[in-house]
């Protein structure tokens, strides 16, 4: 695996080291030793999948409040998605900044999202599926969100007229969300 730091502190793009031949390839998607050597979380306790039937589906921006803040390792197993993280860690040099990457079944990229970042994505193709490794386990009472279209963040979502849940459309703006942290 090749780890490339992203503009948000503690976040990484992870590229697979593929061993290819005429059959295809084999690659590790996780190695506790390699993660630990970089000071990254290795105790992912939950695995989840998000299937999105239609192109344009937008989920997020989601996070869990302390002490249940999550670290996530995200990859796209089918289709493609524009994956976004927002730094909500007070005192962080990148507080209030966002970063987006296209992850897909074709490019095999993974995104490591550190604790204290909100996360969301927009499906760029029909039948897009994202696979998550998360720690700690989901705590419903700690679930929070930020408006996907917050003007202060000005996230450049690639597709107009997103398909969203009512709950995601009703999330508070960035300033209101972080004031409650």
Secondary structure, 3 states (H helix, E strand, C coil): CEEEECCCCCCEEEECCCEEECCEEECCCCCHHHHHHCCCCCCCCEEEEEEECCCCEEEEEEEECCCCCCEEEEEEEECEEEEEEEECCCCCCCCCCEEEEEEECCCCCEEEECCCEEEEEEECCCCEEEEEEEECCCCHHHEEECCCCCCCCCCCCCCCCCECCHHHHCCCCHHHHHHCC
